[in-house]
Amino acid sequence: MKKALIACRTGMGSSMMLKIKVDQIVRKNNFPLEVEHGTLDDVKGFRGDLIITMTDVADDLKGQAPNVIGVDNLMDKNEIETKLKEFFDQ
């Protein structure tokens, strides 16, 4: 089981919306992924496999987790699903 943190600046709006979409995709594809959400401050203490965030902050988080996925459109399930499949295929 892999562990992912969905993070945004405040840990409220966008990360919660993104978590809902990721949870739906995880269930649909039976991905072995445990998902939590929080703020960018939570990244410092995160000891998991993957950070999922918006593209505009993804580059700032590189190196703080083994893998970072940046999402352009948090409402686009196809984009999120494609990026998660790429993560599990590597």
C-alpha positions in Angstrom: 0.0 0.0 0.0 1.4 3.4 -1.1 0.7 6.6 0.8 -0.2 9.9 -0.8 -0.6 13.4 0.6 -2.8 15.8 -1.3 -1.6 19.3 -0.4 -2.5 22.9 -1.2 -1.6 26.2 0.3 -4.4 26.2 2.9 -5.5 22.6 3.0 -9.1 23.6 2.5 -10.7 24.1 -0.9 -8.5 22.8 -3.7 -6.9 19.9 -1.8 -10.3 18.7 -0.5 -11.8 18.8 -4.0 -8.7 17.0 -5.4 -8.9 14.4 -2.6 -12.5 13.6 -3.6 -11.5 13.1 -7.2 -8.4 11.0 -6.3 -10.5 8.8 -4.0 -13.0 8.2 -6.8 -10.2 7.2 -9.2 -8.4 5.0 -6.6 -11.6 3.1 -6.0 -12.4 2.8 -9.7 -8.9 1.4 -10.5 -8.3 -0.5 -7.2 -5.0 1.4 -6.8 -3.2 0.4 -3.6 -3.2 4.0 -2.3 -4.0 5.5 1.0 -4.9 9.2 0.6 -4.8 12.1 3.1 -5.0 15.8 2.6 -3.4 18.8 4.2 -1.5 22.0 3.7 1.9 22.7 2.2 3.2 22.8 5.8 2.2 19.2 6.3 4.6 18.2 3.5 7.6 18.6 5.9 6.4 15.8 8.1 5.0 13.6 5.4 6.7 10.2 5.1 4.9 8.7 2.2 5.4 7.9 -1.4 3.5 10.6 -3.3 2.5 14.2 -3.1 -0.4 15.3 -5.3 -0.9 19.1 -5.7 -1.7 21.7 -8.2 0.9 22.2 -11.0 1.8 25.7 -9.9 3.3 24.4 -6.6 4.5 21.0 -7.7 8.0 22.2 -8.7 8.5 23.7 -5.3 7.8 20.3 -3.7 10.2 18.2 -5.8 12.6 16.4 -3.6 10.3 16.5 -0.5 8.8 13.2 -1.4 9.9 10.3 -3.7 7.2 11.4 -6.2 5.3 14.6 -6.9 2.3 14.9 -9.3 1.1 18.3 -10.4 -2.5 18.6 -11.6 -3.5 21.3 -14.0 -7.3 20.9 -13.6 -8.5 19.4 -10.3 -11.9 18.7 -11.9 -10.4 16.7 -14.8 -10.7 13.1 -13.7 -9.0 11.9 -16.9 -5.9 14.0 -16.2 -5.7 12.7 -12.6 -6.3 9.1 -13.6 -3.7 9.3 -16.4 -1.1 10.7 -13.9 -1.9 8.1 -11.2 -1.6 5.3 -13.8 1.8 6.6 -14.8 2.8 6.7 -11.2 1.8 3.0 -10.6 3.3 1.9 -13.9 6.8 3.2 -13.1 
